[in-house]
Amino acid sequence: MASGAHTTNFTVVGMTCSHCVASVTEEVSEVNGVTDVDIDLATGRLTVTGDAPLDEASIRSAVDEAGYRVADAS
């Protein structure tokens, strides 16, 4: 990971296949400041890296735009 990178993790609900992963990756990648997106389909874990702290609302909105939702923290 590059020095100064900021990473945030989310859990995405509803993904079932590689197409789901591709859709979420595409939408989240378009969020301003995002430099890397990694998704573990089995767990729904979404790891987003940016060159500055990322706006959580923008990430949630991008996931919603892809047709999925971010699980609320418990």
C-alpha positions in Angstrom: 0.0 0.0 0.0 1.3 3.4 -0.9 2.4 5.8 1.9 -0.4 8.1 2.8 -3.1 5.7 1.5 -6.4 5.6 3.4 -8.3 2.3 3.5 -11.9 1.7 4.6 -13.8 -1.6 4.9 -17.5 -2.2 4.3 -19.7 -5.3 4.1 -21.9 -5.4 1.0 -25.1 -7.4 1.2 -26.6 -9.2 -1.8 -23.7 -10.1 -4.0 -23.8 -13.6 -5.4 -21.5 -13.8 -8.4 -18.6 -12.3 -10.2 -20.9 -10.0 -12.1 -22.1 -8.5 -8.8 -18.5 -7.9 -7.8 -17.8 -6.3 -11.2 -20.8 -4.0 -10.8 -19.9 -2.8 -7.3 -16.2 -2.4 -8.3 -17.1 -0.3 -11.3 -19.4 2.1 -9.4 -17.1 2.4 -6.3 -14.1 3.0 -8.6 -15.8 6.1 -10.0 -16.0 7.8 -6.5 -13.7 10.8 -6.4 -10.4 9.9 -4.6 -10.7 6.1 -4.9 -7.5 4.5 -6.0 -8.2 0.8 -5.4 -11.3 -1.5 -4.8 -11.0 -5.1 -3.6 -14.0 -7.3 -2.9 -14.2 -10.7 -1.3 -17.3 -12.3 -2.7 -17.5 -15.0 -0.1 -17.7 -12.6 2.8 -19.0 -9.5 1.1 -16.0 -7.5 2.3 -15.4 -4.4 0.3 -12.0 -2.7 0.9 -11.7 0.8 -0.6 -8.4 2.6 -0.8 -7.9 6.3 -1.6 -5.2 8.9 -1.6 -7.2 10.8 1.1 -9.9 9.9 3.7 -12.9 8.7 1.7 -16.5 10.0 2.1 -18.4 7.0 3.5 -21.7 8.4 2.1 -20.3 8.5 -1.4 -19.1 4.8 -1.1 -22.6 3.8 0.2 -24.3 5.6 -2.6 -22.0 4.0 -5.2 -22.9 0.5 -3.8 -26.6 1.4 -3.9 -26.2 2.6 -7.5 -24.8 -0.9 -8.3 -28.0 -2.4 -6.9 -26.6 -3.6 -3.5 -26.4 -2.1 0.0 -23.7 -1.7 2.7 -24.6 -3.5 5.9 -25.0 -1.3 8.9 -22.2 -1.6 11.5 -23.3 -3.7 14.4 
